[in-house]
């Protein structure tokens, strides 16, 4: 009878350790998936924003060419601004990967937070880039109609949206769990 109890206890232990390993794997997956979300969503927003502003620039350049004017370089500045949000997301992603590489136990223990940080970073950067592209597209059309007047105001408007992307990066970096100092 005693050996039967010992065998059942051992089987229960093996089953429990398998469950713990599966749980560990699941949370590792969720935490690491946050890296993908961080960069993927931000890049999606940058691509959409650049695409919107690029379409407006192409139309404005065609209009300028038809009028016999030289194409305006300022449109390139406005259409390229949404790329920075992908860079901000990459900075957050790199910090998260550092935690996974140097302190996986901390990353796994905080996998829910890491997932939330990744998603919030990606979503914040995506929307910032997308809105910046919308402002850039409207600005390019406006500059084309006004023959270049108001560029400074457009840079300010786009800078306000850029600030949202910067704040997202800074605040989310501050939420990533710290790695204990080696000692």
Buried (B, 14 or more C-beta within 10 A) or exposed (E): EEEEEEEEEEEEEEEEEEEEEEEBEEBBEBBBBBBEBBBBBBBBBBBBBBBBBBBBBBBBBEBBEEEEEEBBEBBBBBBBBBBBBBEBBBBBBEBBBEBBEEBBEBBBBBBEBBBBBBBBBBBBBBBBBBBBBBBBBBBBBBBBEEEEEEBEEBBEBBEEBBEBBBEBBEBBBEBBBEBEEEE
